[in-house]
Amino acid sequence: MARVEKEAKESERGRGASLEARLGRWRAHVQRRCADGPDAAGAAEERLRGATAELVSRGLEPDEAFLVAVRRVSVDHAPTAEYARQNLARVWEPQGEPESDADAARRRRFPEFVVVLTLAVVAAVSVKLAGLAEAASGERADAFYVRNAAFFTLPWLAAYFLWKRFPGRRVAVLTGIGFAVAFVLVNAYPFDMDGMTVVLSALHMPIALWLLVGIVYTGGKWSRMGRRMDFVRFSGDLVICFVLIALGGGALTALSVALFSSIGLDLEQFAENWILPCGVCGAVTVSAWLAEVRRGMIGGMALLLARVFTPLLSIVLVVFLSTMVWTRQGITVERHVLVAFDVILILVVCLLLYSLSSRDGSDRADWSHRLQLVLVVCAVLVDIVALAAVLDRISEYGASANKLAALAENLILLVNLAWTAWLYVRVLRGKAAVSAIERWQTAYLPVYAAWAAVVVVLFPPLFRFA
């Protein structure tokens, strides 16, 4: 206990020193630019410190709270506004722990790009080695790859952040054990490859393992809201980088196949069997690296996408609900329909998370929060419709793995969205801060991972692996 308290005090002193260093740089800038004398600079500093202390009391990290407070003070203080413009690119960068001498020496010995490239190659090679193992075992190729799809990318992504963040041996060992247990479990289960539980396991395994990646990404500091939101930002940036790489890689592959076909060489089989699987697996780690080194640029694009698709998805849901009421037509509970509903609801959650992660820190309500409330309320109504349809289907035809998984997932999403709607109402009425929504959303993330783990571990034996 004494050791924990000592480490906590040292960490607190480190964060305090970092905050004072930022204040010192701001003070030097303002004193150079302030034409109203030292009294005006002193008043601005008092406001800045007060705003920072208020945000820290609401759960933000000190460095992040300072940068948000700068944005607030800059509204009516020109020197601070100039400081904010010059430092805008670094406003939302996650602030890690100070780098030790050992970490600095390790980075000099193994440059980050070399580490990323090595892990990308390892990920690509693992796909082909897994194919050889599958061929030797005599198992169907689709069966083997469905079981192990998550293990061709996520362990190497976690390894990258173990190297980059170095959260300590305890986190590294627990992460390795988590991946190993999941790998042994999914390959030990005697799945019926024509059944549903293997599909549910393959779909939910990446969700469960993504929490392990998040813990490593945050440097073992998952309990801190600021670090969790950093991981949310990173997840969105990673998706955008991966899509861009996939589009570019696909176009380059198609052009290469066409080019070589002009001289009588058919590369389609090579592209399908080697370039596609190896490229996809390697691109995940490369995308993570790009999301890290180009955080400001990608983050702006992700925020733009969130702002564009929030009103568009709101319109789609409003029209859908209105049409359903007008025609008095219920939904058809088929497998692809349930998947579509869950994808829409998850997309709503993702849009909310990324909108919150990219906010400027102001806890005042504006038009965007009203629009997000409309989106959330529509999503709640859609979720209720889907739940009613699933329950009706279960009462008529009995329970199945697919229906029970959909039922539970819609209940989990309903709790999240319903409470989010209530928090938005409180924010718009001035009775709660926007940071309360952010805190709720990030604290709820492990619930999705926990349920995914239940589906992976318990559903196969409960439904006899069918």
N, C-alpha and C positions, 0 to 999 in steps of 0.2 A: 504493500500500500504506500509506504514511504517513497519507494522508487517511482511509482505512478504519479504521486503528487509532485515529486521533484521534476519529472519529465514534463508534467503539465505546466509547472511554473516556468521552466526553461522555454517551453513553446510559447507561452504567453509573453514572456520577455522578448522573444524573437519577433513576434508579431507586433508588439509595441514599438520595438526599435525600427521595424520596417515602416510602420505608420509615421513615426517621427521623421524618418528620412524623407518620406513623401511630402510631409508638411514642410520640411526644410527646403526642398526643391520648389514647392509652390510659393513659399514665402520669398525666396530669392527672386523668383520670376516677378511676383507682384510688386516687390519693392523697386525693381528696375523699371516697371511700367506705370506704377501708381503716381499720378500727378497731384493727388490731393493730400499728400503728406503721410507720415507714419500713423496718424490717428485713423485715417480711412483704412489703411492696410490692417491695423489692429482690429478694427470693427469687423472687417471681412474674415479675419482669422477666427475671431470669436464665433461668428456665425458658422463657419466651416467646421470648427471643432464641435459645436453643439449639434449640428446636423449629423456629423459622423457618429457621435456618441448615441444619438437617437436610433440610427440605423443599426448600430452594433447591438443595442438592447433588443432589437427586433429579430436578431438571428443572423445578420450578415457578418462575413469576415471583415476584420478591421480595414484591410487594404481595399476591399471591394466597397465597403461603406464610405471610405474616403473619396473614392472616385465618383461614386453616386452623389455625394455631398457637393463635390466640385461642380457637377452638372447643375445642381440646384442653385448654388450661389452665383453661378455664371449668368443666370437669367438677368440680373440687374447689376452685375459687376464686370466691367469690360476687361480688366486684366485677367480675371479668373476665366472669362470666356475665351480669351486668347490662349491661356494655358490649357483649357479643355480641348480646344481645336488641335493644338500641337500634340496632345497626348491621347487623342481619341482612339487611335489604332490599338492602344494597349489597355483601354478601359475595361474590357471584359476578359482579358487573358487570365486564366487561372494562376493564382499565386502559390507556387509550391514552396517547400521547405528550402532553406539555404543549402546550396550544394557544398558537400564536404570535400576535403582535399582528396580523399579516396575516390569519390565519385568523379571529380575533375580529372584525376589521373586515368581512371577507367575510360572516360570519354575521349581523352587524347589517344589512348591506345586503340580503342575501337570506335571510330567515327560513326555517327548515327546512320548515315546513308549506307555504310557498309553493313551495319547490323540489320537494317531494314531489308536491304537487297538479299542478304543471306537467309533471313527468315522467309522472304517471299519465295526464294528458290527451294527452301526446305518444304514449304507448304505445297509448291507445285510437284516436287518429287514425291511427297507423301501420297498424293493422289495416284500416281502410277505404281508406287510400291504396294499400295492398298489393292490396286487392280491385280497385281501378281499374286498377292495373298488370297484374294477372292478366287482367282483361277485355280490355285493349288488346292483350296478347300473344296472346290466343286460346287460352291453355293452360287445361286443365281446372281448375276451382276447387279441387277436392279435391287435385289434384297440387300446386298452388302452395302451399296452406296446409300440407300435409304436409311439404313441403320446409323451409318457413320458420317452423314453429311456435315454435321456440325463440327466434327473433329478434324476436318481438313483445313479449317480456317481459324477458329476461335482459340485453340491452344497457342498458335503462333502469334496471334494478336496479343494474348495475355503475356506471352514471353517478351514481346516488344516492350510492353509497359512495365514489366518486372525489371527489365534492363534500364528503361528510361526513368522510372520513378524510384526504383529500388526501395519498396516499402518495408523491407526487413525480412529476415528468414522465416518468421512465423507466418506472415501473409503468403510468402512464396511457397512454403511447404503445404499450407492449407489449400492454396489454389491448385497445386499439383495433385494433391489427394482428391480434391473435388472432381477434376477432370478425369483422373484415373478411375475413380469409383463409377462415374457416369459411363465411361467407355466400357468397363467390364460388365456393368449392369445391362446396357443396351445390347451387347453382343452375347450375353449369357441367356437372355430370355428366348424361349422357343416360339417365336412369333409365327403365326400363320400369315405368310406374306401376301395372301389375298384378303386378309381381314382388315379391320379398321384400326385396331390398337397400334399397329406398327406405323400407320400414317400419323395418328395422333402423337405418338412418341417422337417421330421425326420432326413434326411441326413445333412441338413444345420444348424439345431439347435445347435449341438455340436460345429460347427465351430464358430458360433456367440458367444456362451457362453464361448468358450475357451479364447476369448479376455478378458472377465471378470476375469477368473482365472489368466491370464497373468498380468493384472493390480495389482491384489492382490499379486501375486508372486513377482513382482518388488517392493513391498512396496509402491505402488502408484507413483512410479518414472518411469512410462512407457516412458516418453519423453527422457530419457537418453539411448543413443545407447548401452552402456555397459550392462545396465539392461535388455534391450530387447534381446540382444544376450545371456545373462544368461538364459533367459526363453527358447530360442531356444535350448540351450544345455540341459536344464532340460527336455524339451519335448522329445528329442531323447532318453535321459537316461530312462525316464519313459516308453517309448514304449519297450525298450530292457528289462527292469526289469519285465514289465507285461508279455511279451512273455515268459520269463524264468519261471516266477511263473505259468503261464498257462500251460506250458509244464510239469512242475513238478507236478502241481495239477491234471492235466489230467491223467498222468501216475499213480499217487497214487490212484485216484478214480477208474481207471480201475482195478488195482490190488486188491483194496478193494472189488469191485463187484465180481471179480473172486474168491476171498478168501471166502466170505460169501456164494457164490453159491455152494461151495463145501459141505456146511452143510445144503443145502436146503433153504437158505434165498435169495430171489431175491431183490436186492437193486437198480435195474435199475431205477424204477420209483422214488425212493427217491433221487437218484443221479440227475436225470433229473429235478425234481421239486424243489429240495432244494439245493443240493450241487452246481450244475452248476450256477443258477442265483445268489445265495447268494455269492458264491465264486468269481464270476466275478466282482460283484459290490464292495465287500470288498477289492479285490486285487488291485483295482485302487489306493486307498489311501495308502495301504501298499507299492505299487510300487513307489509312490511318495516319501514316507519316505526313502525307500532304495536308490532311485536315489539321495536323498539329502545326506545321511550319507556315501554313497559309491561313491561319485561323481568322484573321480579320476580314480578308477578302471573301472567304467562303461563308463566314457568319453573316455578312451583309446580304449575300445571295439567298441564304436560307431564310432570313427574316423577310426578305422580299417575297419569297414563295409563300411563307406563312400568311403574309398580309393579303396576297392575291387570292389564295385558295380558301381563306376563312369566309369571306362573303360569298364566293362561288358555291362552296359546300353548304352554306346556310340556305342559299336559294334552292339548291337541289332538295334539301330535306324539307323545306317549307312546301315546295311544290308537291313532293311525294306525299306528305301527310295530308295536304289539302285534297289531292286527287283521290287518296284512299277514302277520305271522309265523303267526298262528293259521289264517288262510285259505289261506296259501301262494299268494297271488295277487300277481303282479307288477304294476307300474304300466303304464299305457298311454301310450306316447310320442307324444302328439299335440301340436300347436302350443300349444293353450290349456293343456294339462297342464304343458308345459315352462315357460310363462310363470307359471303358478300356483306351481310349485316355486320359481322364482327370486324371485318376490314374497315368498314365505314366508321364504326364506333372507335376503333383504334386510331384511325386517321384523325378523328376529332380530338382525341387525347393528345396525339402528337402535335397537332396545330396549336393547341393550348399551351403545351409544354414549351414549344419553341417560341411562341409569342411572349410567354412569361420570361424565358431565358434571355431574350433579346431586349427586354424593356430597359428604359433608361434609369430605373430605380425609383421613379416617382411613385408614391403610394396614393396619388390622387386619381380618381376615376376620369376617364375620357370616353370619346366615342368608340374607340376600339374595344373597350370593356363592355359596352352595351351590345356591340355586334357579337362579341364572344359569348355573352349571356344568351343571345338569341340562338347561336349555334349549339350551346350546351343544352338548352331547354328542348330544342328539336331533337337532339341526340337522345335525351332522356325519354321523350315520347316514342321515338323509333325503337329504343331498347325495350320499353314496356310492351310495344306491339310484338316484337320478336319473342319476348318471354312468354306472353300469352299464347302465341302460336306454338312454341315448343312444348309448353305444359299441356296444351290441348292434344298435341301429337303423342305425347307420352301417355296420357290417360287413354287414348284410343288404341295405340299399337304397342304400348309397353316401352320400357326404358332400353336404351342401347348406349354403347360407349360414346358414340358420336353425339347423341341427343343430350346425355348427361354432361358431357364436356361443354357443349354449347350453352346449356342451361346455367352451369356454374360460371362460365366466362361472362355471360350477359349479366348475371347477378353482380359479379365483381365490378364490371364496368358501370352498372347502374348505381352502385354505392358511390363509386368515384365521381361520376358525373352529377348525381343528385346533390351530393355535398358541395361539389364545385359550384353548381348553380346557386345554392344557398349562400355560399361565400361571395359570389359575384353580386347577389342582391344586397348583401350587407355592405360591400364595397361601394356600390352605387348610392346607397343611402348614407354613406359616410360613417358607418359603424364598424368598419374593419379596414385593414390596410391590404393593398394588393399583394404584399409579401405573404399574407396568410394563405392565399391561393397557391402561391409558389411553394410554400412550406408543406401544404397538404398534398400537392401533386407529387413532389419529390419523395415525401415520406411514404406514399402509397406504392411506389414503384416495386419494392420487394414483394408486395402481395401478388403481383403478376408472376414474378419468378417462383414464388412459393407454390402457386397453383400449377404452374407448368411442371414443377418437380413432382407434384402429386400425380399428374397425368402420366408422366414418364415412368414413375416408380410403381404406383398402385394400380392404375387402370389395366395394364396388361394381365397381371394375375387375376384381378377381379373379374375380368371378362374372358378368362381362359385363353389369353393371347390371340383371340380371334379378331 
